[in-house]
Amino acid sequence: MESKSHSAPNLSLNFSQKFNEEVVGAIWISRGVLSSSTPHFHEFDYLCNGLLTTFIRENIDTTSHKNFFIGSSFNRPFFLGHIKDDHPRIDKALFEILSLFKATSNENNKVIVMSETKVTCLKPVAQKFPNLSFIY
């Protein structure tokens, strides 16, 4: 798959201040299916080197409740887990994604959580990953 160069979107100060070299990835929970109109789509697309745009363009079925992407940030892998907030087993989906973060992270242990809705099941799942630090 060919990667295209993307210019930085107009990142909000609140969004961009959360990301630094200690961040291994992000959990992104949205109300709807993944589309270019999903809040924070363009910011995460930039952090994942255009993979989200490519995914939407090349996949006929974008209605998946869970997606996982790997990009690059600060010359290190950047992991992004996208979950629809109506996922029937959101706790299991979170656990699976966080397991991938944990397996690949070393000194980078911060995980950004971006959600359009309050997610009550994240706290018990996050407790199973004491080496990861969550930023809301």
N, C-alpha and C positions, 0 to 999 in steps of 0.2 A: 504494500500500500504506500503510495507516494504521499509524503508530508509537504504541505504548503506552508509558506511563511505567513504568519498572521500578525497584523499590527495590534497593539494593545488596545482593548476597548476602553472606554471611559470608566475606569474602576472607581467605585465610590471609596471615599477615605476609610470608612468603616470596614469595607471588604478588604481593601489592599493592606491595611495595617495588621490584619490577622496573619498574613502570610510572610514567613521568613524561612531561613535555612533549617530551622528546627521542626518544621511541619512536614510530616511524612505523607499526609493526604487529607482528604475531606469526605465526610458523610453529607450527602445532599439529599434532603427529603422534600419532595414537591407534591403539590396537589394533583397534578395531572401527568400524562405521559410525557416523556422527554420530547421536547420540540424547541425550536429556536425562540419561541415566545415564553418558555419557562423562565421564571425569574432566576437570574444569575447564569443563564445559559452561556452568554457571550464571555463572561469572566472565566468560567470553568473551561470553555472551549479554548480560550487563549492559554490557560495553564496546562492544558492537555494537547497543545500544539495542533489544534484543529480537528482532533479525533471525534469530537461530538458532531460537528458538521458533517464529517465523512460518514459517521455512523448513520445519521439520519438520511443522508443522500443515498447510501448504498443498501439500506435495510428496508424491506417492504413492511415488515411488522415491527413497529416501534412502540408497541403497546405493552412491552415487558414491564413487569413490576419492579425489576431489579437489573441494574447494569453496572459494569465495572470497567474502568478505563485506567491506563497507565500512561502518564506523560512525563515531562521533565520540568523541574523547577530548581533553581540554584544548582544546576548541573548534577542533580540527583533525581532518582525516580520519584514521581508524584502520583499517588494513587487516589482515584476518585470513585466512590461508590454512590450511585444514584438509586434511590428507592422511592416508589410511589407511596404516599401516606396511607393508601387503602390496601396495601399489600396484606394478604390474608395472614401471613406469619412474619410480620415486620421484625419481631424479636429474633427469629431465626435468620432472616436476611441480614440483619445488623451483625449478628454473631459471625456469619460466614464471611462478610466483608472485613470485619475487624480482625479475623483470623489471618487474612491475607496481609493486612497492614503489619500485624505483629510478626509474622514469619519473615518479613523483608526489612523491618526497621531495625536499626542498631542504635546509634546515638540520637537519631531523629525520632522523637516519640510523640509529637503533638499532632492531634487530629482536630481539624476544624469541623464543627457541626453547623450546617446551614439548613434551616427548616422553615417552611411557610406556616406550619402548624406546630402546636406543642406535642412533643413526643414523650410520652410517659414511660415507655418501655426501654428507653436508651440507658437510663441510670442503672437498672439491674444488669443489663448486658455489659455495660462499661465496667462494672465492678469485677467482671471476669478477666479484665485486661488491666491489671494494676500498673503495668509498665507503660501504658499509653496515657497521655494527658489530654483531656478534652477541653476545647475552647468553644464556647457557645456565642 
